[in-house]
């Protein structure tokens, strides 16, 4: 037997909620998440490696920048 909401409105068969367009409950695939994390890790490792080559102490490099810059002291 259909519930009242299902009878009156069309609900998403995947999540059971009423929404327009595509279902927002589709999760990012695990492989995409791992690829994004790996890309971020490689970018960070490159930044600290470049800082070492430039003669900076990697502990003093600003974490919020993409290129090696020293933290404010």
C-alpha positions in Angstrom: 0.0 0.0 0.0 1.3 3.5 -0.9 1.8 6.1 1.8 -0.1 9.3 1.4 3.0 11.3 0.2 3.8 8.7 -2.4 0.2 8.8 -3.6 0.0 12.6 -3.9 3.5 13.4 -5.1 6.2 11.6 -7.0 9.1 10.7 -4.7 12.6 9.6 -5.7 12.7 5.8 -5.9 16.4 5.8 -4.7 16.1 7.9 -1.5 12.3 8.1 -0.9 12.3 11.9 -0.7 10.5 14.5 -2.8 13.0 16.7 -4.7 13.4 18.2 -8.1 16.1 17.2 -10.5 18.8 14.6 -9.8 19.1 12.8 -6.5 21.5 14.5 -4.1 22.2 11.4 -2.2 24.5 10.0 -4.8 27.8 9.8 -3.1 31.1 10.5 -4.6 32.7 7.2 -5.6 35.5 5.9 -3.4 37.9 5.9 -6.3 37.3 9.6 -7.1 37.8 10.5 -3.4 41.1 8.6 -3.3 42.3 10.2 -6.5 41.5 13.7 -5.1 43.4 12.9 -1.9 46.4 11.6 -3.8 46.5 14.6 -6.0 46.4 16.9 -3.0 49.2 14.9 -1.3 51.4 15.0 -4.4 50.9 18.8 -4.6 51.8 19.2 -1.0 54.9 17.0 -1.2 56.1 18.9 -4.2 55.7 22.2 -2.3 57.8 21.0 0.6 60.3 19.4 -1.7 60.7 22.7 -3.6 61.1 24.5 -0.3 64.0 22.2 0.6 65.6 22.8 -2.8 65.3 26.5 -2.3 67.1 26.3 1.0 64.0 26.9 3.3 63.2 24.8 6.3 60.1 22.8 5.4 58.7 23.4 8.9 58.6 27.1 8.3 56.7 26.9 5.0 53.2 28.4 4.9 50.6 25.5 4.7 47.9 27.6 3.0 49.8 28.4 -0.2 50.5 26.3 -3.2 54.0 27.5 -3.6 56.6 27.6 -0.9 56.5 30.8 1.1 57.8 31.3 4.6 55.4 31.8 7.5 55.1 35.2 9.1 57.1 35.4 12.3 
